[in-house]
Amino acid sequence: MQNVKKYMVEFQIPYPFPMELEELIPEQRVAVHDLFLEEKLLSYTLAFDRSKLWAIFLAEEESELITLIDKLPMSAYLHYDYSEIMFHETIQYIPSMSQN
């Protein structure tokens, strides 16, 4: 996986939210879960006002990125833009264990 690049994808969600899009939410969740399991998706974030989604994808080239985006059932309804990024850092909080 040494040639893998990271891409930030910003999806614009239409307003008003179309009923066809709402019906795709369960399929979208499964597809996102699968991409996490395949280690092709690092993060997936929805804006509080539900106007945008941001996702960090791993792909060897832009054509693979587009293929991954196309796996998302909602992508046909969303406008998106992407950029190759240098890095993406996160921290996961691990709850501390109580000694009591």
C-alpha positions, 0 to 999 in steps of 0.5 A, a space after each residue: 500500500 505504499 502508492 496509496 494517496 489520500 483524498 478529501 472529498 466534499 459532497 454537497 447535499 441538495 436542499 430540500 432533501 429529495 425523498 429518493 435520497 432519503 430512501 437510499 440512507 440504509 444502502 449508503 450506511 452499508 456501503 460506507 461500512 464496507 469501505 471502512 472494512 476494505 480500508 478504503 475510507 478513513 473518515 466520514 463526517 456529516 455537517 450539523 446542518 446536513 448540507 455537506 458530507 466530508 470523507 477521506 478516501 485511500 486510493 492509488 489514483 484518481 480513477 480508483 477514487 471515482 470508482 470508490 465514490 460511485 460505490 456510494 448509492 447516494 453519490 448519483 444525487 450529490 455534487 462533489 469535489 475532491 483534493 489529494 491531501 498530504 496527511 490526515 491525523 485523528 485521535 481516538 479517545 479510549 475511555 480510562 478504566 476505573 480502578 474501583 
